[in-house]
Structure formats: C-alpha cells, structure tokens
Amino acid sequence: MSEAAILTNDFTPTATAAAPTPLATQLLADFPSIPLRMHAGVLTPQVFSSTQQELAVAVTATAVADLGYRTRIRVTGSDRLRWLNGMVSNAIQTLPENHGNYNFILNSQGRIQGDAYIYRFADSLLLDTDRSQAARLLAHLDHFIIMDDVELHPLDEATTGISLTGPGSLPLLDALGLNASSLAPLQIADTALNSAPVTMVHAYSVLVPRYELWFHPDQSAAIWQALTKAGATPAGIDAIENLRILEGTPRYGIDITDRHLAQETSQTRALNFTKGCYLGQEIVERIRSRATIHRSIQQFALSGETPNGPADLREAGRPTAIGQLTSIAEIHLPNFNYTLAIGFIRTEAVERKSSIEYDEGIATVLDHPPPLPQP
C-alpha cells in the first residue's frame, strides 16, 4: 500500500472530468513527474519529496502549498449583510470590515449543507469554500433570494491561491514586504507581490501559523517561484491533510456531512448564539438549551493496525458500531510518533470513558491535539 493511502484517507469520490488546479497545470509544464491527487473535486500536487519531510517543514519552518481546491463567491447588493446574516450560523453583520469568521450553512432542519469562511468588505462579502461544495452552496443560497437585493458571483475563473504554513511564514512574508505581522487572525488585506495584486489572509490554524495568498490564476507560477525562492519548501496535499488531522480539524464532506447538526462537529467557532434568527437556528438553539447531543466529532489516538479506510468504532466486548473513524494519518516527526484520526462517536460512550476499539486496534479520545515537540 502506498504511503499516501496509509497516511491520509481522502474519501472524496473521483470525478472523471476533474482538472488540475491552475498551479498544478503550470508546475506540470516544468515538472511533468509531479504526482497529482484528487482533492475537493480538482487535481492538486500530492507530494514533492516525502509526506513526512513536508509535514516536518510545515510544523518547524515554512511550507508552501497549492490552494487551488478552494474557491470564492462574492455577494453584492444593498441587502447582502441582512440576507447573508440570516443564512449562516455565525454573526456577519457585526464583522469589522476586512475581517472574517467561520460558518456553517444549514437547512431548516439544522443539518449542515456546507461550510465557508466569510469576509466582509466595504462593498461586498466573500465566501471562501471548497470547490466541491461551491455548486451546491450556490444553489442552496440562490433558492433563498426572494425579494432581496442580493447577487451571487462565482469567482472560479478569477481567483486561486497558495498557502504558507509554519513558524517561518510570517517572517518570510514580512521580508517580501507584505507586512503579514499587521494582520490579526482571520483578517484580510489587499497587497502586492512582485507587482502582482494579491489578497493576503491570516488563516485559521490550531498548532502552527498559517497564511493564504489569493490572486489571479495567471500569476500562479510567478508567485510560487517568489515564495520558494524566498525559502518556502513545497508541500503536497498529503502533508497538508496530515497536518489537518494532527490539528484535529474536521473537513466537510469527509468528517462532517449533511447528516450532522452543528453542535455535533465540536466546531463552536462556527456558532453565534446572540445574532438572532437564521436558517436552522431553532434547532441549534434547542440543542444549546437542552445541552444534549447524541454523537460528536472527536480526535483520536490510535494504537494497533492503521486502517486504510473508514473504520467502525465499538465499545470493548460489544458488537454494535458506536461511531466511525473518517480521517486517519500516521505522523512521524522527530520525537513525535502518533497515529491520529478524526471521527464521530456516541456521546454516552465518551461519558462512560469506555474502552473504544476498531478492527485490530484501540482508539483513545483526545481532549486536544498532542503538543508538538519543542525544537
């Protein structure tokens, strides 16, 4: 079995007509042997050297990676703030300009239809989401534009991105004149790199700093070259996915599905309980007031054989499945060796502190990600 198949299990169905991201297309012209992997509906570089070496760079130095699997939707119109605030789970109307937050988009039954980071600008709002979600979210949101002065503008062809991850990201960007140190978490700013217009984001992260640069696809190769020349090390999606699992961040379409309720995800950062009414809010509030959920998404440490796909969880000695591991990664760093997973589990099993098993192994619920070793 390949290293990638063991270390990160991406269960996104393969689309026959999937295209490479803009950056992957340009990199392939010079390096045709770079392996590509399906991720969020597009093909992106899988690995440049080795997954573990690239992951080590991401947690100790500066890793640069393709973000072409993300896309953005611009929302305009005089009713945009009121309307979008009524469609998502976090507070949009109170966002300062050039700041963002994380959101779930729910249906009337409170089930999660997708997720997005939403940023507020003076004249518009911007949704940043996976390409695999974009068409569904556009249809869902458009359905609820009735008499509102609101327009949705997909930006698939106009924007792509690159991420910088690791403790060296901020000084590298500052050295290039982008002034990343001025940005608070989830703050966004328009700037330029080698005369190319870019939008810089201080992105969400758990263990190590992370920044994003968004730009026109035509600039992909030039910006990639500028960042690698400045000292960033290329990383493929396998390493980026391993870092996500190490940080315990669930991904929509893999760990979170349209069967989940908001509080089951353990992502309270997506919720605001004082913003007023929004689609699905009645269910969210009912769960909050009763303080009960029947299952939750958790991070696990695994001991035993590493599953090569989704694995059912059971209480020791009982045959009935009480959950499932959905993302799995073997992490091998200096003085740090874990097999970690994200998955969902019945709440009562966690409360009973039961011994949790999967085929050929034991899964231990973690309250927080394992601390990274100090240099």
C-alpha positions as CSV (number, residue, x, y, z in Angstrom):
1,M,0.0,0.0,0.0
2,S,1.3,3.5,-0.8
3,E,2.4,6.0,1.8
4,A,-0.3,8.4,0.8
5,A,-3.1,5.7,1.1
6,I,-2.0,4.9,4.7
7,L,-1.3,8.4,5.9
8,T,-4.3,10.4,4.7
9,N,-7.5,8.9,3.7
10,D,-9.4,11.2,1.3
11,F,-12.7,9.6,0.5
12,T,-13.9,12.2,-2.0
13,P,-15.4,10.4,-5.0
14,T,-13.2,10.6,-8.0
15,A,-14.7,12.7,-10.9
16,T,-13.7,11.5,-14.3
17,A,-13.5,15.1,-15.7
18,A,-11.5,16.6,-12.9
19,A,-9.0,19.2,-14.0
20,P,-5.7,20.2,-12.4
21,T,-5.7,23.4,-10.4
22,P,-4.1,26.5,-12.1
23,L,-0.9,26.0,-10.1
24,A,-0.7,22.2,-10.8
25,T,-1.2,22.9,-14.6
26,Q,1.8,25.3,-14.6
27,L,4.0,23.1,-12.4
28,L,3.4,20.1,-14.7
29,A,4.7,22.1,-17.6
30,D,8.1,22.2,-16.0
31,F,8.0,19.1,-13.8
32,P,5.8,16.5,-15.5
33,S,6.6,13.8,-13.0
34,I,4.8,15.5,-10.1
35,P,2.1,13.2,-8.9
36,L,-1.4,14.7,-8.6
37,R,-4.2,13.7,-6.2
38,M,-7.9,14.3,-6.3
39,H,-8.9,16.7,-3.6
40,A,-12.2,18.6,-3.3
41,G,-13.1,18.0,-6.9
42,V,-9.8,19.0,-8.5
43,L,-6.3,17.6,-9.0
44,T,-3.5,19.1,-6.9
45,P,0.1,18.1,-6.3
46,Q,0.2,15.1,-3.9
47,V,3.8,15.1,-2.8
48,F,7.1,16.8,-3.8
49,S,9.7,15.0,-1.7
50,S,8.0,12.8,1.0
51,T,4.9,13.4,3.1
52,Q,6.7,13.2,6.4
53,Q,9.5,15.6,5.3
54,E,7.0,18.1,4.1
55,L,4.9,17.8,7.3
56,A,8.1,18.4,9.3
57,V,8.7,21.6,7.4
58,A,5.1,22.7,8.0
59,V,5.5,22.5,11.7
60,T,9.1,23.7,12.1
61,A,9.8,26.1,9.2
62,T,7.7,27.2,6.1
63,A,5.8,25.0,3.8
64,V,4.1,26.4,0.6
65,A,1.2,24.5,-0.9
66,D,-1.4,24.8,-3.6
67,L,-4.8,26.2,-2.6
68,G,-6.4,25.8,-6.0
69,Y,-9.0,23.4,-4.5
70,R,-10.6,26.4,-2.7
71,T,-12.9,28.9,-4.5
72,R,-14.7,32.1,-3.6
73,I,-18.2,33.5,-4.1
74,R,-18.7,37.3,-3.9
75,V,-22.0,38.6,-2.5
76,T,-23.2,42.1,-3.5
77,G,-26.4,44.1,-3.3
78,S,-27.8,46.5,-0.7
79,D,-29.4,43.7,1.3
80,R,-26.3,41.5,1.4
81,L,-25.5,41.9,5.1
82,R,-29.0,41.3,6.4
83,W,-29.7,38.5,4.0
84,L,-26.4,36.5,4.5
85,N,-26.6,37.0,8.3
86,G,-29.9,35.1,8.1
87,M,-28.4,32.3,6.1
88,V,-25.3,31.3,8.1
89,S,-24.5,30.2,11.6
90,N,-22.1,33.0,12.7
91,A,-22.5,36.8,13.0
92,I,-21.9,38.6,9.7
93,Q,-23.5,42.0,10.4
94,T,-21.1,42.7,13.3
95,L,-17.9,41.7,11.5
96,P,-15.5,44.5,11.1
97,E,-14.5,45.3,7.6
98,N,-11.6,43.2,6.2
99,H,-12.2,40.5,8.9
100,G,-13.9,37.1,8.6
101,N,-15.2,34.2,10.6
102,Y,-16.1,30.5,10.1
103,N,-19.6,29.5,9.3
104,F,-21.9,26.6,8.7
105,I,-24.7,26.8,6.1
106,L,-27.7,24.9,7.5
107,N,-31.1,23.8,6.2
108,S,-34.4,24.3,8.1
109,Q,-33.8,21.0,10.0
110,G,-30.4,22.3,11.2
111,R,-28.4,19.9,9.1
112,I,-25.1,21.2,7.7
113,Q,-25.2,21.9,4.0
114,G,-21.7,23.2,3.8
115,D,-19.1,25.4,5.4
116,A,-17.3,28.6,4.5
117,Y,-15.1,31.4,5.8
118,I,-16.9,34.7,5.2
119,Y,-15.1,38.0,4.9
120,R,-16.6,41.5,5.0
121,F,-15.6,44.3,2.7
122,A,-16.9,47.8,2.3
123,D,-19.0,46.9,-0.8
124,S,-19.3,43.1,-0.7
125,L,-19.0,39.9,1.2
126,L,-16.8,37.0,0.2
127,L,-17.4,33.3,0.9
128,D,-14.3,31.1,0.8
129,T,-15.1,27.3,0.4
130,D,-14.0,24.1,-1.2
131,R,-14.6,23.8,-4.9
132,S,-16.5,20.5,-4.3
133,Q,-19.1,22.5,-2.2
134,A,-19.4,25.6,-4.4
135,A,-22.2,24.5,-6.8
136,R,-24.3,23.1,-4.0
137,L,-23.9,26.1,-1.8
138,L,-24.7,28.5,-4.7
139,A,-27.9,26.6,-5.5
140,H,-28.9,26.5,-1.8
141,L,-28.2,30.2,-1.2
142,D,-29.8,31.3,-4.5
143,H,-33.0,29.5,-3.5
144,F,-33.5,31.9,-0.6
145,I,-33.0,35.1,-2.6
146,I,-36.7,36.2,-2.9
147,M,-37.3,39.9,-2.9
148,D,-33.8,40.7,-1.7
149,D,-31.3,43.0,-3.5
150,V,-28.6,40.3,-3.5
151,E,-26.4,38.9,-6.2
152,L,-24.0,35.9,-6.0
153,H,-20.9,36.0,-8.2
154,P,-18.9,32.7,-8.5
155,L,-15.1,33.5,-8.8
156,D,-13.9,30.1,-10.0
157,E,-12.1,31.5,-13.1
158,A,-10.9,34.7,-11.5
159,T,-9.1,33.6,-8.4
160,T,-6.8,30.8,-7.0
161,G,-4.5,30.6,-4.0
162,I,-1.4,29.4,-2.2
163,S,-0.9,28.7,1.5
164,L,2.1,29.3,3.7
165,T,2.2,27.2,6.9
166,G,4.7,27.1,9.7
167,P,6.5,29.3,12.2
168,G,8.6,30.8,9.4
169,S,5.6,32.0,7.4
170,L,5.2,35.4,9.0
171,P,8.9,36.5,8.8
172,L,9.1,35.2,5.2
173,L,6.0,37.3,4.2
174,D,7.3,40.4,6.1
175,A,10.7,40.0,4.4
176,L,8.9,40.1,1.0
177,G,7.2,43.4,2.0
178,L,3.7,42.0,2.6
179,N,3.5,43.1,6.2
180,A,1.8,39.9,7.5
181,S,2.6,40.9,11.1
182,S,-0.1,43.6,10.9
183,L,-2.9,41.1,10.4
184,A,-5.0,39.7,13.2
185,P,-6.3,36.1,12.8
186,L,-8.9,36.0,10.0
187,Q,-8.0,39.5,8.9
188,I,-7.6,40.1,5.2
189,A,-5.7,42.7,3.2
190,D,-5.1,43.6,-0.4
191,T,-1.4,44.0,-1.2
192,A,1.1,43.0,-4.0
193,L,3.9,40.6,-4.5
194,N,6.4,41.5,-7.3
195,S,3.8,43.9,-8.7
196,A,1.1,41.2,-8.9
197,P,-2.0,42.1,-6.9
198,V,-2.7,39.6,-4.1
199,T,-5.1,39.3,-1.2
200,M,-3.4,38.1,2.0
201,V,-5.3,36.3,4.8
202,H,-4.1,35.4,8.2
203,A,-5.8,32.0,8.1
204,Y,-7.2,29.8,10.9
205,S,-4.8,27.3,12.4
206,V,-4.5,25.3,15.7
207,L,-0.8,24.4,16.2
208,V,1.2,26.5,13.7
209,P,0.8,29.8,11.9
210,R,-0.9,29.8,8.5
211,Y,-1.4,32.4,5.8
212,E,-3.0,32.4,2.4
213,L,-2.4,34.4,-0.7
214,W,-5.2,34.8,-3.3
215,F,-4.6,36.0,-6.8
216,H,-5.5,35.7,-10.5
217,P,-4.6,32.2,-11.8
218,D,-2.3,33.7,-14.4
219,Q,0.1,34.7,-11.6
220,S,0.3,31.2,-10.1
221,A,3.8,30.2,-11.3
222,A,5.3,33.7,-10.6
223,I,4.0,33.8,-7.0
224,W,5.0,30.2,-6.4
225,Q,8.5,30.9,-7.6
226,A,8.8,34.1,-5.5
227,L,7.8,32.2,-2.3
228,T,10.1,29.2,-2.9
229,K,13.0,31.5,-3.8
230,A,12.4,33.3,-0.5
231,G,12.9,30.0,1.3
232,A,9.5,28.2,1.5
233,T,9.6,24.5,0.9
234,P,6.9,22.9,-1.4
235,A,4.4,20.6,0.3
236,G,1.8,18.4,-1.3
237,I,-1.8,17.9,-0.2
238,D,-0.9,14.7,1.6
239,A,1.2,16.7,4.1
240,I,-1.4,19.4,4.4
241,E,-4.1,16.8,5.1
242,N,-1.9,15.1,7.7
243,L,-1.4,18.5,9.4
244,R,-5.2,19.0,9.4
245,I,-5.7,15.6,11.1
246,L,-2.8,16.4,13.5
247,E,-4.6,19.6,14.5
248,G,-7.9,17.8,14.8
249,T,-9.8,20.0,12.4
250,P,-12.7,18.1,10.6
251,R,-13.3,18.6,6.9
252,Y,-16.8,19.0,5.3
253,G,-17.6,16.1,3.0
254,I,-15.2,13.8,4.8
255,D,-15.7,14.1,8.6
256,I,-18.7,16.5,8.5
257,T,-21.7,15.6,6.3
258,D,-25.2,16.8,5.6
259,R,-26.4,14.4,8.3
260,H,-24.6,16.3,11.0
261,L,-26.0,19.0,13.3
262,A,-23.8,22.0,14.1
263,Q,-23.0,21.1,17.8
264,E,-22.1,17.5,16.8
265,T,-19.0,18.9,15.0
266,S,-17.3,20.3,18.1
267,Q,-16.6,23.5,16.0
268,T,-18.1,26.1,18.3
269,R,-16.1,28.7,16.4
270,A,-18.8,28.4,13.7
271,L,-21.7,29.4,16.0
272,N,-23.0,32.7,17.5
273,F,-25.8,32.4,20.0
274,T,-26.7,36.1,20.2
275,K,-27.0,37.1,16.5
276,G,-30.8,36.5,16.1
277,C,-32.7,34.4,13.6
278,Y,-31.1,32.4,10.8
279,L,-31.9,29.3,8.8
280,G,-31.7,26.3,11.1
281,Q,-31.2,28.5,14.2
282,E,-34.2,26.9,16.0
283,I,-32.5,23.5,16.0
284,V,-29.2,25.0,17.1
285,E,-30.8,26.9,20.0
286,R,-32.9,23.8,21.1
287,I,-29.7,21.8,21.3
288,R,-28.0,24.5,23.3
289,S,-30.8,24.9,25.7
290,R,-31.1,21.2,26.4
291,A,-27.3,20.7,26.4
292,T,-27.6,17.3,24.7
293,I,-26.2,15.8,21.6
294,H,-26.1,12.1,20.9
295,R,-22.8,12.0,19.0
296,S,-19.8,14.2,18.4
297,I,-16.8,14.6,16.1
298,Q,-13.6,13.9,18.1
299,Q,-9.9,13.5,17.6
300,F,-8.5,10.0,18.4
301,A,-5.1,8.5,19.1
302,L,-4.9,5.0,17.6
303,S,-2.8,2.0,18.7
304,G,-2.7,-1.1,16.6
305,E,-3.0,-1.6,12.9
306,T,-3.7,1.6,10.8
307,P,-7.0,1.4,8.9
308,N,-6.7,2.1,5.2
309,G,-10.3,3.5,5.0
310,P,-13.2,4.4,7.3
311,A,-13.3,2.2,10.3
312,D,-16.2,1.5,12.6
313,L,-15.8,2.1,16.4
314,R,-17.2,-0.2,19.1
315,E,-17.2,-0.4,22.8
316,A,-14.9,-3.2,24.0
317,G,-16.8,-6.5,24.1
318,R,-19.8,-5.2,22.2
319,P,-20.5,-5.8,18.5
320,T,-22.6,-2.7,17.7
321,A,-20.9,0.2,16.0
322,I,-21.0,3.4,18.0
323,G,-19.0,5.6,15.6
324,Q,-16.6,5.7,12.8
325,L,-13.1,7.0,12.0
326,T,-13.2,9.1,8.9
327,S,-9.8,10.8,8.5
328,I,-6.6,8.9,9.5
329,A,-2.9,9.9,9.5
330,E,0.4,8.3,10.7
331,I,2.5,11.2,11.9
332,H,6.3,10.6,12.2
333,L,8.3,13.6,13.3
334,P,11.4,13.8,15.4
335,N,10.4,12.7,19.0
336,F,6.8,12.6,17.9
337,N,5.2,9.4,16.6
338,Y,1.4,9.1,16.6
339,T,-1.4,7.6,14.5
340,L,-4.2,10.1,14.7
341,A,-7.7,10.1,13.4
342,I,-10.9,12.2,13.3
343,G,-14.3,10.6,13.5
344,F,-17.6,10.6,15.3
345,I,-18.7,8.7,18.3
346,R,-21.8,8.3,20.5
347,T,-21.7,10.7,23.4
348,E,-22.6,8.2,26.1
349,A,-19.6,6.1,25.2
350,V,-17.3,9.1,25.8
351,E,-19.1,10.0,29.0
352,R,-18.7,6.4,30.3
353,K,-15.0,6.5,29.4
354,S,-15.4,3.2,27.7
355,S,-12.6,1.4,26.0
356,I,-13.1,2.0,22.3
357,E,-12.0,-0.5,19.7
358,Y,-11.8,-0.8,15.9
359,D,-10.7,-3.8,13.9
360,E,-7.2,-4.6,15.1
361,G,-6.8,-1.6,17.3
362,I,-7.8,0.7,20.1
363,A,-8.9,4.4,19.7
364,T,-8.5,6.8,22.6
365,V,-10.5,10.1,22.6
366,L,-8.2,13.2,22.8
367,D,-9.3,16.4,24.6
368,H,-6.8,18.4,22.5
369,P,-4.2,17.7,19.8
370,P,-0.9,16.2,21.1
371,P,1.6,19.0,21.8
372,L,4.4,19.3,19.2
373,P,7.9,18.6,20.3
374,Q,9.9,21.6,21.2
375,P,13.0,22.3,19.0
